[in-house]
Amino acid sequence: MRIHFWAMRESGVYEASPSFREYYVKFIGHFVSVYERTAPPFAREAERWSANPDNIKKYYDDGNIMTDLIGLSHQQALRSLPKDEASSAGDWPYC
């Protein structure tokens, strides 16, 4: 998801169509659930991650590996989310 949002930023789509941004975050949050049912609550965090150039640099420096995610349990990851995002896990992206 992080790379999807990064690509949208780099392509200029977010700037060209700001109203598309929220739709796209929800679309990716929904679509990724086909592959990983626990992933949707993390879509907004992934979108925020893509906004920080330091994250992109670290990703490159680490050999294109997201080292901050390796070994992180689902519960640990949920605790890193804002409470409203973590608690809406069952309803999101439809809420």
Secondary structure as UniProt FT lines:
FT   HELIX           2..11
FT   HELIX           13..16
FT   HELIX           18..32
FT   TURN            33..35
FT   TURN            37..38
FT   HELIX           40..42
FT   HELIX           43..49
FT   TURN            50..51
FT   HELIX           53..61
FT   TURN            62..63
FT   TURN            67..71
FT   HELIX           74..79
FT   HELIX           83..87
FT   TURN            88..93
//
